[in-house]
Amino acid sequence: MAAWLIPALKAVLPHVGAIISVATPVFTKKKVDTTADPTLQQQISELQAAASQSSIQIKELAEQLQSTVAAVEQAASVAEAKLRRVLLFCVAATAVSLCLVLFLLLSR
């Protein structure tokens, strides 16, 4: 066993009971009598309906985001192709101008 483990366990073990007593209510389910309070039952059903609507809207937003990303990717590929054409045109224009300059210099 590692030498640091024993002192660490001795430091933590006295506090385990307190940690468990604090954490237990969080992880246990409380039983609520929903038949006695119709308002509580109505609130629960409203929350469930809101959660299902939220889930549907999130799915719709995800689909819209997916189509938007696809459209942006397509536009980026079109823009990249146009940029390549412009770059090729610039290189060709530069080559023609250099040839013209050389011709003018050599013809003197």
C-alpha positions, 0 to 999 in steps of 0.5 A: 500500500502507498505510504500516503494512503494511510494518513489520508484515510486517517484524516478522511474517515472521521468525516465520512459519517457527516458526508454520508448524512449530508449526501443521503437526502440528495440521493434518496427519493421522497414520497409525496402524496400527490392525491391530497394536493391537486395543485401539486399534481397540476404543477407536476403535469405542467412541468412535464408538458413544458419539459416535453415541449422544450425537448421538441424545440431543442430537437428542432433547433438542432436540425436547423443548426445542422442545416445551417452548418451544411449551408455554411460549409457549401458556401465556404467551398464555393468561396474557396473555388472562387478564390482559387480562380482569382489567384490563378488569374492574378498569377497569369496577369503577373506573368503576362506583365513580367513578360511585357516588361522584359520585352520592352526592356529588351527591345530598346 
